Amino acid sequence: MLIARRADTRARADFATWKMMAKLNGASALPPEAQEFLASYQNLLAQMSEDEATEATIGAIYKAYYAEMGGAGTAPDVRPRAAKPAADNVTAFRRPAPAPKKSASVGAAAFAGPQKRPLPVALIFACLVVVYVGIRLYWR
């Protein structure tokens, strides 16, 4: 089933790419296999609707990819046919909430809430001096 899903995903992506290349007049740059599938798609378009022709062509590409990827037997059906159009699955884009701004001053941090107050650099330096002097006195 993993091979089937991979083949189906690749077939759908490749077909969309090939179709876009054909719309941009770049079909001649496609490999011969892609050109054959696009030609069969054009033939199917004359006989049926665009959605049906697209699904039939993707099905043919899927079967070819399934066999190429080492799938045994006939390719299983990985996508159930849904009655809903694909546009129902679209989620509206929402902007993320703005990140809270960090204040630069120490005094503002006290009013900001339960945040830790940063240790001043001078205090750290003074502690290092005390430790250094203490070690020097200890070794004498």
Buried (B, 14 or more C-beta within 10 A) or exposed (E): EEBBEBBBEBBBEBBEEBBEBBEEEEBEEBEEEBBEBBEBBEEBBEEEEEEEBBBBBBBBBBBBBBBEBEBEEEBEEBEEEEEEEEEEEEEEEEEEEEEEEEEEEEEEBEEEEEEEEEEEEEEEEEEEEEEEEEEEEEEE
